[in-house]
């Protein structure tokens, strides 16, 4: 299942503006961002699943779970 399908299936986007900002990022880069999130429990880079997207002051914030251990993880995606 692709990254977009997991995101749409979870339906966890908190705002249309956040979704538009996320979709403005090229698909290949979005895939890399989702697959490269630090998990403190696993002590390394993991894939984030069941995530929501929120717009912060100058960035997008992805919050969800580690695919490996289900611990909470987050990823900040800074705007250009």
N, C-alpha and C positions, 0 to 999 in steps of 0.2 A: 504494500500500500504506500503510495507516494506521500510526501510531506504535506502537500496541499490537501489531500483527501483526509488525512488525520486531523488537520486543523479544522476543516469544514465540518467533519463528522462531530468533533468535540463542540463546535459552535461556541467557542469561548472568547470571541473577540468582544472587547468591551465598548468599542466605539467605531463608527464608520470611518472617522478620520484616521484612527490607528490602523484599520484594515487597509485604507487607501495608501498610507505611508508604507506599510509592509509590502503591499502588492507593487509599489513603485520600485522596489529592490528587485534586481534580476533574479529569476528563479534559481539559477545555479548558486548564487550567493546566499539566497534564503536557505537553500538546502544545506550549505556548508555551515551557516550560523546555527541552524537547528541541531546539527550533528556535532557541534563543538561547544558544549556547555560544560563548565566545571562542576563536578559533584564532589563535595567535601567528604561524603561517606565512601565513595569509590576512589577518591584521591586522583582523579584524572578527568579527561574529557569524555563526555557521554552524549547521547542524544536526548533531547528534551521531548516529552510526550504529554498529551493532555494539557497543552499550554494555552494560556490566554495572552492577549496582546493589549498593552495599555500604553497610551502616549504620556510621556513625562515631559518636563520642560524642554529638553533638547535631545530627547532620545525616545526610542521605543523600549518597552520592558516586556520581555517574555517571561512568564512565570508558569511553572508546571512541575512535572515529576521526571526523575531520572529513569530512563528506560531500563536500566540494569537493576536498581535497588528500590525504586519508587520513592526515594527521598525527595523532598522539595528542592528545586533548583531554579535558577533565574539567569537570564542573559540580557545584558544591556546592548542595544544596537543604536549607536550614536548617529545622529543626523549629520549630513555633510556640512 
